[in-house]
Amino acid sequence: MTVQLFVPCFIDQLYPQVAFNTIKVLEKAGCVVKYNEQQTCCGQPAFNAGFWGESKDVCTKFVQDFDGADYIVSPSASCTGFVRNNFGKIFENNAFQSPAKKVTNQMFELSEFLVSILNVTNLEAEFNAKVTFHDSCAGLRECKIKSEPRTLLNAVKGLELVEMKDTDTCCGFGGSFAVKYDTISVAMADQKIENAIATDAEYIISTDMSCLMHLDGRINFNGQAVKVMHLADVLASGY
């Protein structure tokens, strides 16, 4: 199966190993991975900041870049959720309505694609650690993902998954929310981290590096021992 990889802006700029490990995992699952070097952003940052016109321009390029792809896979439920839930409105009664709909239907988050489309639940990964999982708002509420990452993690050799309290509560990032409402955002992050530490987990795992980036900032500021790790990095471990 051939898939097109979409790499979110912050992963491209700050966490490129997540993108490389996503390729590694997809190839392990039997996929041929292609990467369109002309791709940029999905349009979400501008849209959420209220710059809808500018966002539409970026979204139009996204549709053009991925038009004709059988599957588009991203290591981000946030970007995936934005494309799925907003492209229909952005391109309503527009010349790009039809290709945008096709792109929307072919967009998948990594764990969802592996489990629900490929029926792959065990990638023979090995990661000897106790971990807890953070459900991102985008994954849980926009992409309806909950069991998929846990199914994959439970198959990892040496890994112990323990659930934290209020795992489905927001971490406080929310993109520009963390800038506009920094005091609330920090309090939410600290609560999430405290819940994770209470499980004695060594790592907080998530489908979204944006959430983990936010949590990691507070962890480093507070000098806490728990670490963060993207799901793709875990699934690529041990081979």
N, C-alpha and C positions, 0 to 999 in steps of 0.2 A: 504494500500500500504506500502510495506517495502522499506526503503531507508537506504543506508550506508552514514554516516556522515564523511566528510573529514574536519579536523580542521587544518588550516594553522599554520605554525611554530610560527609566532608572536602572533597569537591569543592564542595558547596553552601556550606560555610563559608569555605573557604580559596582555592579555585581555580575560581570560578564561570565563568571564561572557557572552561574545558574543557567545561562543560555547554552553553554557548551555541554553541561550535564544533561540538559533537556534533550539535546541531540543524541547524546550517548544513550539515554534511556529509551528514546523512540527507536533508535537503531537496534537496541537490544530486543525491543518488542517486535522487530521485523519490518520496520518502516524505512522507506527511502525518504530522507529529509532534504528539502530544498529551502534555500534562503534567498529571498529577493533583496539584493543589496540596496535597492532604491527605496525600501520601506522607511517610514519615519514614525509618526505618532498615530495613535488611534483617534485622537481628538478630544479625549476626556478632560485633560487639565483646563483647556480653554473653555469647554462647555460648562464645566462646573463653576468656573470663575465668572460666568455670565457673558462671555464673548462668543455668542452663538454663531455669528457670521464667520468669524475666524475659524471656529471649530468646524463649521461645515466645509470650509475649504480643505482642512486637513482630513476630514472624514471622506471627502470626495477622492483625495489621493489614495487613501486606504482602500477604497472600493476598486479603484483603478489598478493598484498594485496587486490585489489578490483576486481580481475577477478571473473566474475560470478554475480556481483551485478546488480540488475535490474536498480537502480538509485543511483547515487552518488551525494550528495548535499553538497555544501560548502558555507559558508558565506563570500566568496571572489571571486569577478569577476576576480581578478588578477591570482589566481591559476587556476580557471576554464578556463580562456582564454589561459593560458600557455599549459595546457593539451590538449585542443582542437586544438590549432594552431601549436603545435610543436611536439607532439608525433608521428604524421604521418611521419615527417622528421627524427626524432631520430631513429625510428624503421623501416625505409624503407629497404626492402630486408633483414629483420632480422627475426629470429625465433619468436620474440614477436610481429611481425607486426599485425597478426590477433587478438590476445587478446588485444593489445594496441588500435586497431581500435574500438573494442567493448567498452572498457573503455572510450575512447574519446566520443563515441556517447551517453554514459550514464551519462556524467558529466554535472551538472547544477549548476548555481549560485542560491542562495536562492529565490530571488524575481522572477526570471525567472521560477523556478520550480513551485512556488506557483501559479503564474498567468497563465503561458502558458501550464503547464502540469496538474496541479490539478484544474485549473479554479477557484481558490480561490482568491477573491479580498477584502474580509472583514473578518478580524480576531477578530472583536469586541474588539479591543484594545482601550485604552483611554490614551491620552497624551496631557495635556493642555499646549500648548506652540506654539509660532510662530517659524517656522523652514524654512531653505532653504536647497536645495539639491545640492550636488557636484557630477557631473558625472565623475567617474574615467575613465582614458584612456582605461583601460582594459575592463571595463563594456561597455563603449560606442563603442569602436572601435574593440575590440576582441570578445566580447560576443553579441554585437548589442543590448544592454539593454538600454532603455531610459524611455519608458512609464511604464514598470512593477513596479519599486519602487514607482513611483508617484501615480499610481493607488492604491497601498496599503496604501500609506501615506494619500491620500485624503479620505480614508475610516475610518481613525483613529478619534475617537470622541475627540473633543476639540482641534484638531491640525489644525493650519493654515499654509499652504505651500505657500511660496512666492519664486519666481525665482530670483536668483541673476544674475548680468551681467556676461557674458562669463562663464556660468555654465559648458560648455563643454571644457574649457581650462584646461590644465594640472596644477596640484597643485605644481609641481616641485619635487616630491619625486623620482619616477622612480628607487627605489632600490639603486643600487650603483651610479646612477647619482647624488644623493644628496651628496655623499661623494666625487666623482671626480670633480663635478662642483658645489661646495657648494654655491658660490656667486650667481650664476644664480638660483639655487634651492631655496635659501632663498628669492630672489626677486620675484619669481613666487608664492611662498607660501604667502608672504605678500600681493601681489596683490589679490590673491584669498580670503584672509581673509578680506581685505578692501571691496571687492565686497559683501561678506556675511554680514558684519557689516552695509553696506549701506541699506540693506533691513530691518534693525531693528530686524532681527531674533535672537532668543536666542540660537539656536542650528544649527550646520552644520551637516547634515545627509548624509551618503554615504553607498554604498554597500561594501566599502573597508576600513578596519581598518588601512591598511598601509598608505593610503592617510591621514586619520584622525590623525594618530600618528604624521605624519610630520607636519600637520597644528597645532595640539595641542602643539607641541614643540615651534613653533613660537608664538602662542597665549600666552603661559605661559611666554615666554621670554619677550614679549612686554607688559605683564600685561593687556591683553584685556579681555573683559567680556564674549564674545561669547564662547560657549562650543561645543564640538564635540560628536557625538553619532552614533553608528552603527545602520543600519536599523533594525536588529534583536532585538536590545534593545528597540526600539520604538514599534515594533509589539508585543513584549512580555509585554508591559506595561498595567496595568489596570486589569489584571486577574491572 
